[in-house]
Amino acid sequence: MSTSNPFSQLNLSTDEQRVCALLLKQRQCTSVELISNAKISHPAAIIDAINQQLIASQSTWCILCSATRSVGRQSAAPVGYYRLLKKII
């Protein structure tokens, strides 16, 4: 599947651009990867803002979000999983 830049027509902030670059490179990543590699602090909010712009521009792309909580006592914080997908219309 071709991933020509679905974000090229959007007006993105610097943080949003770093997230998009990582998603274009990897197609999927976790909130932990976004925090450490894209140097952002609120991945869910940034992904939501990008998705809103994709919807407003009637893009055929979206970022699918899912979250799971770790089972052990090590971390109670949910880890978000994000995947760049092309919508099937």
Number of C-alpha atoms within 10 A of each C-alpha: 5 5 12 8 11 16 19 10 11 15 11 16 12 10 16 21 18 17 24 24 15 17 17 17 11 11 15 17 17 17 21 17 18 22 14 11 12 19 14 18 14 12 23 16 11 19 20 14 15 23 17 13 18 19 13 10 12 9 16 13 18 20 21 15 15 13 13 10 11 12 8 7 6 7 10 10 10 13 16 18 20 22 17 19 15 16 10 6 4
